[in-house]
Amino acid sequence: MKLDILAFGAHPDDVELGCGATIAKEIANGKKVGVIDLTRGELGTRGSADIRDIEAANAGKILGVSVRENLAFADGFFLNDKEHQLEIIKMVRKYQPDVVLCNAIDDRHIDHGKGSKLVSDACFLSGLLKIETKIENTVQEKWRPKQVYHYIQWKNIEPDFVVDVSNFIEKKTEAILAYTSQFYDPKSNEPETPITSRNFIDSVNYRARDLGRLIGVEYAEGFTTERFVAVDSLDDLI
């Protein structure tokens, strides 16, 4: 299955938090989108890997993604090395996305910046003919995405561009809240973490609202880019 967009997240829920509304909008516009989670989030204070597997599947259904896979890398301990790069390359070549979305280039959680660089490096290597990978004993063709964009997470990184997601913020919120073990729940007796407060959930909304304000719309999501973004005409810019 060829996808238009493939979104990677170091943990289940990274993609929903960083670019869930953009994904929902692209799917509504007819694009095929997939999600690859690098780890099962097994080191998370709340919940468990099994619970997060179920939550990720539910969130994917809410967004309407065509496929969601988990590479089961070691949460907190995966590396940007040949072994892990080859696994990413297999996914890029399997789904042949034109655009890859991945973690923030720098963030509070060490897996986010690490995952960001891992995916970016693998996207470049995926285009090299002499790197051979196989899936089900079939040699894969080389493939390099046209663009790699990084969504924004905990830190307020200044975006290189923003996407108007005004009609999709509710879908994003619904997908985030599918992770019932991870976020604000006044009835929970589990330990508090930086992402379990009501303020954190509210911050996702007010960041999108503030980015929207800056471009004259209600809500927006921001991204950084590794290369110049080209447009056909000035009319493409709002």
RODO-2510 file (C-alpha; in nm, 4 decimals, decimal comma):
residues 238
     n   res          X          Y          Z
     1     m     0,0000     0,0000     0,0000
     2     k     0,1483     0,3316    -0,1054
     3     l     0,0763     0,6116     0,1392
     4     d     0,0793     0,9845     0,0807
     5     i     0,1930     1,0600     0,4349
     6     l     0,3663     0,8446     0,6969
     7     a     0,3814     0,9812     1,0514
     8     f     0,6312     0,8457     1,3033
     9     g     0,6154     0,8854     1,6802
    10     a     0,8598     0,7679     1,9449
    11     h     0,5628     0,6727     2,1633
    12     p     0,1960     0,5980     2,1068
    13     d     0,0159     0,9375     2,1392
    14     d     0,3103     1,1474     2,0094
    15     v     0,1564     1,1707     1,6638
    16     e    -0,1896     1,2580     1,7974
    17     l    -0,0525     1,5310     2,0226
    18     g     0,1853     1,6783     1,7649
    19     c    -0,0059     1,6604     1,4381
    20     g    -0,3372     1,4812     1,4932
    21     a    -0,5462     1,7588     1,3435
    22     t    -0,3250     1,7874     1,0357
    23     i    -0,3547     1,4128     0,9779
    24     a    -0,7330     1,4274     1,0152
    25     k    -0,7474     1,7135     0,7646
    26     e    -0,5279     1,5374     0,5099
    27     i    -0,7398     1,2224     0,5362
    28     a    -1,0559     1,4295     0,4877
    29     n    -0,8920     1,5693     0,1733
    30     g    -0,8487     1,2179     0,0361
    31     k    -0,4894     1,1451     0,1383
    32     k    -0,3799     0,8029     0,2607
    33     v    -0,1983     0,8352     0,5927
    34     g    -0,0226     0,5785     0,8111
    35     v     0,1316     0,5903     1,1576
    36     i     0,4397     0,4059     1,2833
    37     d     0,5034     0,4039     1,6596
    38     l     0,8669     0,3330     1,7434
    39     t     0,8031     0,1977     2,0953
    40     r     0,5077     0,0665     2,2925
    41     g     0,5591     0,3323     2,5606
    42     e     0,6311     0,0660     2,8181
    43     l     0,8244     0,2994     3,0491
    44     g     0,5299     0,5347     3,0889
    45     t     0,4331     0,5961     3,4528
    46     r     0,0691     0,5149     3,3843
    47     g    -0,0869     0,2277     3,1985
    48     s     0,1057    -0,0545     3,0317
    49     a     0,2286    -0,1543     2,6880
    50     d    -0,0783    -0,3726     2,6342
    51     i    -0,3138    -0,0915     2,7330
    52     r    -0,1361     0,1553     2,5084
    53     d    -0,1576    -0,0880     2,2154
    54     i    -0,5356    -0,0814     2,2496
    55     e    -0,5460     0,2966     2,2945
    56     a    -0,3277     0,3514     1,9867
    57     a    -0,5544     0,1324     1,7762
    58     n    -0,8594     0,3256     1,8954
    59     a    -0,6933     0,6605     1,8272
    60     g    -0,5967     0,5482     1,4790
    61     k    -0,9566     0,4548     1,4041
    62     i    -1,0734     0,7967     1,5227
    63     l    -0,8284     0,9733     1,2917
    64     g    -0,9065     0,7345     1,0065
    65     v    -0,5501     0,6244     0,9285
    66     s    -0,5036     0,3510     0,6695
    67     v    -0,2461     0,1588     0,8715
    68     r    -0,0747     0,1711     1,2100
    69     e     0,2280    -0,0367     1,3063
    70     n     0,4527    -0,0563     1,6117
    71     l     0,8232    -0,1384     1,5762
    72     a     0,8573    -0,2305     1,9459
    73     f     1,1885    -0,0513     1,9937
    74     a     1,2998    -0,0257     2,3578
    75     d     1,1299     0,2737     2,5177
    76     g     1,3958     0,5133     2,6463
    77     f     1,6844     0,3037     2,5168
    78     f     1,6542     0,2765     2,1385
    79     l     1,9471     0,4202     1,9444
    80     n     2,0062     0,6005     1,6194
    81     d     2,2218     0,3213     1,4830
    82     k     2,2311     0,0909     1,1813
    83     e     2,0008    -0,1698     1,3343
    84     h     1,7235     0,0782     1,4075
    85     q     1,7752     0,2776     1,0889
    86     l     1,7244    -0,0364     0,8800
    87     e     1,3904    -0,1019     1,0483
    88     i     1,2755     0,2521     0,9649
    89     i     1,4036     0,2134     0,6088
    90     k     1,1899    -0,0987     0,5695
    91     m     0,8794     0,0990     0,6674
    92     v     0,9617     0,3895     0,4362
    93     r     1,0198     0,1554     0,1447
    94     k     0,7129    -0,0513     0,2284
    95     y     0,4739     0,2452     0,2249
    96     q     0,6619     0,4834    -0,0093
    97     p     0,5280     0,8075     0,1448
    98     d     0,5774     1,1404    -0,0284
    99     v     0,5838     1,3156     0,3098
   100     v     0,7137     1,1914     0,6443
   101     l     0,6121     1,3518     0,9727
   102     c     0,8208     1,2837     1,2819
   103     n     0,9018     1,3951     1,6350
   104     a     1,0178     1,7396     1,7414
   105     i     1,3843     1,8112     1,6728
   106     d     1,4380     1,8939     2,0420
   107     d     1,2129     1,8211     2,3380
   108     r     1,1809     1,7419     2,7079
   109     h     1,1685     1,3639     2,6547
   110     i     1,4985     1,2246     2,5265
   111     d     1,3201     0,9840     2,2898
   112     h     1,1625     1,2694     2,0954
   113     g     1,4780     1,4377     1,9644
   114     k     1,6450     1,0978     1,9273
   115     g     1,3483     0,9574     1,7342
   116     s     1,3376     1,2684     1,5188
   117     k     1,6994     1,2293     1,4062
   118     l     1,6642     0,8517     1,3648
   119     v     1,3704     0,8852     1,1269
   120     s     1,5272     1,1748     0,9374
   121     d     1,8545     0,9877     0,8845
   122     a     1,6705     0,6724     0,7792
   123     c     1,4640     0,8658     0,5236
   124     f     1,7854     0,9784     0,3551
   125     l     1,9433     0,6329     0,3674
   126     s     1,6251     0,4780     0,2280
   127     g     1,7032     0,6433    -0,1046
   128     l     2,0398     0,4731    -0,1445
   129     l     2,0410     0,1875    -0,3956
   130     k     2,3194    -0,0112    -0,2285
   131     i     2,1361    -0,0465     0,1026
   132     e     1,9408    -0,3686     0,0640
   133     t     1,6371    -0,4471     0,2759
   134     k     1,3838    -0,7271     0,2544
   135     i     1,0287    -0,7825     0,3715
   136     e     0,8970    -1,1401     0,3519
   137     n     1,2061    -1,2401     0,1526
   138     t     1,1336    -0,9779    -0,1131
   139     v     1,4006    -0,7178    -0,1854
   140     q     1,2568    -0,3691    -0,1489
   141     e     1,3015    -0,0843    -0,3948
   142     k     1,4798     0,2283    -0,2755
   143     w     1,2546     0,5180    -0,1781
   144     r     1,3205     0,8648    -0,0404
   145     p     1,0324     1,0899     0,0741
   146     k     1,0084     1,4305    -0,0883
   147     q     0,9872     1,6046     0,2487
   148     v     1,0478     1,5334     0,6175
   149     y     0,8589     1,7611     0,8546
   150     h     0,8883     1,7709     1,2334
   151     y     0,5867     1,8436     1,4506
   152     i     0,6103     2,0399     1,7757
   153     q     0,5670     1,8786     2,1161
   154     w     0,6475     1,9935     2,4714
   155     k     0,8841     2,2803     2,3922
   156     n     0,7552     2,5894     2,2153
   157     i     0,9742     2,5580     1,9081
   158     e     0,9138     2,8303     1,6497
   159     p     0,7538     2,6653     1,3451
   160     d     0,8771     2,7131     0,9900
   161     f     0,5190     2,6812     0,8676
   162     v     0,1744     2,6173     1,0108
   163     v    -0,1324     2,4320     0,8865
   164     d    -0,4857     2,5655     0,9310
   165     v    -0,6681     2,2899     1,1217
   166     s    -0,9663     2,4913     1,2397
   167     n    -1,2234     2,2269     1,1464
   168     f    -1,0265     1,9343     1,2881
   169     i    -0,9248     2,0312     1,6406
   170     e    -1,2142     1,8358     1,7914
   171     k    -1,1088     1,5217     1,6030
   172     k    -0,7552     1,5677     1,7362
   173     t    -0,8824     1,6062     2,0920
   174     e    -1,0972     1,2947     2,0572
   175     a    -0,7963     1,0950     1,9364
   176     i    -0,5795     1,2206     2,2232
   177     l    -0,8408     1,1312     2,4813
   178     a    -0,8522     0,7763     2,3438
   179     y    -0,5373     0,7338     2,5542
   180     t    -0,7412     0,7143     2,8713
   181     s    -0,4506     0,5834     3,0779
   182     q    -0,2195     0,8724     2,9957
   183     f    -0,3972     1,2020     3,0395
   184     y    -0,6088     1,4001     3,2827
   185     d    -0,8497     1,1853     3,4807
   186     p    -0,9719     1,3254     3,8144
   187     k    -1,0806     0,9755     3,9187
   188     s    -0,7397     0,8156     3,8660
   189     n    -0,5329     0,7028     4,1651
   190     e    -0,2171     0,6578     3,9604
   191     p     0,0868     0,8877     4,0058
   192     e     0,0772     1,2337     3,8537
   193     t     0,3094     1,3146     3,5632
   194     p     0,3762     1,6285     3,3551
   195     i     0,1122     1,5194     3,1017
   196     t    -0,1668     1,4147     3,3412
   197     s    -0,2703     1,7644     3,4476
   198     r    -0,5741     1,9427     3,3071
   199     n    -0,3364     2,2253     3,2165
   200     f    -0,1452     1,9984     2,9782
   201     i    -0,4561     1,9022     2,7816
   202     d    -0,5634     2,2663     2,7767
   203     s    -0,2164     2,3659     2,6533
   204     v    -0,2581     2,1523     2,3408
   205     n    -0,5684     2,3535     2,2595
   206     y    -0,4320     2,6959     2,3409
   207     r    -0,1111     2,6393     2,1449
   208     a    -0,3211     2,5524     1,8399
   209     r    -0,5404     2,8546     1,9046
   210     d    -0,2387     3,0850     1,9355
   211     l    -0,0779     2,9549     1,6164
   212     g    -0,4132     3,0025     1,4470
   213     r    -0,4285     3,3599     1,5742
   214     l    -0,0939     3,4339     1,4112
   215     i    -0,2234     3,3379     1,0654
   216     g    -0,5772     3,4687     1,1045
   217     v    -0,7606     3,1393     1,1568
   218     e    -0,9065     2,9696     1,4623
   219     y    -0,6594     2,6803     1,5068
   220     a    -0,3289     2,5722     1,3513
   221     e    -0,0505     2,3178     1,3990
   222     g     0,3157     2,4043     1,3479
   223     f     0,6045     2,2188     1,1869
   224     t     0,9733     2,2664     1,1234
   225     t     1,1287     2,1604     0,7969
   226     e     1,4715     2,0414     0,6870
   227     r     1,4479     2,1924     0,3394
   228     f     1,2850     2,4925     0,1746
   229     v     0,9117     2,4595     0,1199
   230     a     0,8191     2,5410    -0,2408
   231     v     0,4838     2,6783    -0,3634
   232     d     0,3458     2,7242    -0,7132
   233     s     0,2348     3,0805    -0,6519
   234     l     0,1909     3,3396    -0,3802
   235     d    -0,1778     3,2471    -0,3716
   236     d    -0,0754     2,9237    -0,1988
   237     l     0,0204     3,1237     0,1095
   238     i    -0,2621     3,2349     0,3398
***
